Amino acid sequence: MNKNFFRFVFSFACCLPMSLLAQKKDSVWLRCPLDEAVVVPPPKNVMQFDEPDLCIVLVSVPDTTVKAVVTGRVSNVVQNDDGKWDVVYYYRDFYFWYAGLSKVFVKRGNNVKTGDPLGTISKGGKLEFLMYNFETPMDPVRYLDCKKVLIATD
């Protein structure tokens, strides 16, 4: 048989698993940013003029360390007017925005691994977690693996 045929078959067989991995680029599964937390439901009977933000608000029960949900690189760390910190980092085209940290352990340009501490929130403090696919907001609830998180009821 022709050597070119074997080269084609070999290159196809080697590249097939890589192409299958490339198809999974659009999905990501995330670790929970807090070990134990309560999800704060959105306020009821509030008139909304814009679409609500796609985010999840978590309140720390005993745990105050906020962790990276996936491996990535820190792109921004900013202190707000209220003294709280925001941390933004990315993995591929996914951006993760943590708002409400009382102290931060990372700085711009740091590489983080899944589960690495990014900062802390005060006990009972609220952590707002937003997720974007490049500039498109995504619902983080669909991707977070938070088995120990409780849903607060009013």
C-alpha positions as CSV (number, residue, x, y, z in Angstrom):
1,M,0.0,0.0,0.0
2,N,0.9,3.6,-0.4
3,K,3.0,5.3,2.4
4,N,0.9,8.4,2.1
5,F,-2.2,6.4,2.9
6,F,-0.6,5.1,6.1
7,R,0.5,8.6,7.0
8,F,-3.1,9.9,6.5
9,V,-4.6,7.1,8.6
10,F,-2.0,7.5,11.3
11,S,-2.4,11.3,11.4
12,F,-6.2,10.9,11.4
13,A,-6.1,8.4,14.3
14,C,-3.8,10.6,16.3
15,C,-5.7,13.8,15.7
16,L,-9.1,12.3,16.3
17,P,-8.9,12.4,20.1
18,M,-7.6,16.0,20.0
19,S,-10.5,17.1,17.8
20,L,-12.9,15.4,20.3
21,L,-11.3,17.4,23.1
22,A,-11.6,20.6,21.2
23,Q,-15.4,20.0,21.0
24,K,-15.6,20.2,24.8
25,K,-14.1,23.8,24.8
26,D,-17.5,25.3,25.1
27,S,-18.4,23.6,28.4
28,V,-16.7,23.8,31.7
29,W,-17.5,22.3,35.1
30,L,-16.6,24.4,38.1
31,R,-15.8,23.7,41.7
32,C,-17.8,25.6,44.3
33,P,-16.0,28.8,45.5
34,L,-17.1,28.2,49.1
35,D,-17.0,24.9,51.0
36,E,-20.3,25.6,52.8
37,A,-22.6,28.4,51.9
38,V,-26.2,29.5,51.5
39,V,-27.5,30.8,48.2
40,V,-29.3,34.1,48.6
41,P,-32.4,34.2,46.5
42,P,-33.2,37.3,44.5
43,P,-35.6,39.8,46.2
44,K,-39.3,39.2,45.6
45,N,-41.8,41.7,44.5
46,V,-39.2,44.1,43.2
47,M,-39.9,46.0,40.0
48,Q,-37.1,45.4,37.5
49,F,-36.5,47.6,34.5
50,D,-33.5,45.6,33.1
51,E,-32.9,41.9,32.9
52,P,-31.4,40.6,36.2
53,D,-27.7,39.8,36.2
54,L,-26.9,36.2,35.7
55,C,-25.0,35.5,38.9
56,I,-25.2,33.6,42.1
57,V,-24.9,35.3,45.5
58,L,-23.5,33.1,48.3
59,V,-23.4,33.8,52.0
60,S,-20.6,32.1,54.0
61,V,-21.8,30.0,56.8
62,P,-18.7,28.9,58.7
63,D,-16.2,29.1,55.8
64,T,-14.7,32.4,54.8
65,T,-12.0,31.3,52.3
66,V,-13.0,31.9,48.7
67,K,-11.5,29.5,46.2
68,A,-10.8,29.3,42.5
69,V,-13.5,27.4,40.7
70,V,-11.2,26.3,37.9
71,T,-7.5,26.7,36.8
72,G,-6.8,30.1,35.3
73,R,-4.9,33.4,35.3
74,V,-5.9,36.5,37.3
75,S,-6.6,39.4,35.0
76,N,-7.8,42.0,37.5
77,V,-7.9,42.8,41.2
78,V,-9.7,46.0,42.2
79,Q,-10.7,47.5,45.5
80,N,-14.2,49.2,45.4
81,D,-15.3,52.4,47.1
82,D,-16.9,50.3,49.9
83,G,-13.5,48.7,50.7
84,K,-14.5,45.3,49.3
85,W,-12.4,43.6,46.6
86,D,-13.3,42.2,43.1
87,V,-11.1,39.5,41.5
88,V,-11.5,38.6,37.9
89,Y,-9.7,35.7,36.3
90,Y,-10.0,33.6,33.1
91,Y,-9.7,30.1,31.7
92,R,-9.8,29.9,27.9
93,D,-12.6,32.3,26.9
94,F,-14.4,32.0,30.3
95,Y,-14.1,34.9,32.8
96,F,-15.0,34.5,36.4
97,W,-15.8,37.6,38.5
98,Y,-15.8,37.4,42.3
99,A,-17.3,40.5,44.1
100,G,-17.4,41.2,47.8
101,L,-14.1,39.9,49.1
102,S,-12.8,41.5,52.3
103,K,-9.2,40.4,51.7
104,V,-7.4,39.1,48.6
105,F,-4.4,36.7,48.3
106,V,-3.8,37.1,44.6
107,K,-2.6,39.8,42.3
108,R,-2.9,40.5,38.6
109,G,-1.0,38.0,36.5
110,N,-1.0,35.2,39.1
111,N,-1.8,31.7,37.9
112,V,-4.3,29.9,40.0
113,K,-5.3,26.2,40.2
114,T,-8.7,24.8,41.1
115,G,-9.3,25.2,44.8
116,D,-6.5,27.8,45.4
117,P,-7.6,30.5,47.8
118,L,-8.3,33.8,46.1
119,G,-9.3,35.7,49.2
120,T,-11.7,35.8,52.1
121,I,-15.1,37.2,52.9
122,S,-16.2,38.2,56.4
123,K,-18.4,35.6,58.2
124,G,-21.9,36.1,57.0
125,G,-20.6,38.3,54.1
126,K,-22.0,38.0,50.6
127,L,-20.0,36.7,47.6
128,E,-21.3,37.6,44.2
129,F,-20.1,35.2,41.5
130,L,-20.5,36.1,37.8
131,M,-19.4,34.1,34.8
132,Y,-18.9,35.2,31.2
133,N,-18.0,33.4,28.0
134,F,-15.9,36.2,26.6
135,E,-18.4,39.1,26.9
136,T,-21.6,37.0,27.1
137,P,-23.0,36.6,30.6
138,M,-23.7,33.0,31.6
139,D,-25.7,31.4,34.4
140,P,-23.0,30.0,36.8
141,V,-25.6,27.9,38.6
142,R,-25.7,25.6,35.6
143,Y,-21.9,24.9,35.8
144,L,-21.1,25.0,39.6
145,D,-20.7,21.8,41.5
146,C,-21.9,23.0,44.9
147,K,-23.2,19.9,46.7
148,K,-23.1,21.4,50.2
149,V,-24.8,24.7,49.3
150,L,-28.2,25.3,50.7
151,I,-30.9,27.4,49.1
152,A,-32.2,30.1,51.5
153,T,-35.9,30.4,51.9
154,D,-37.7,33.6,53.0
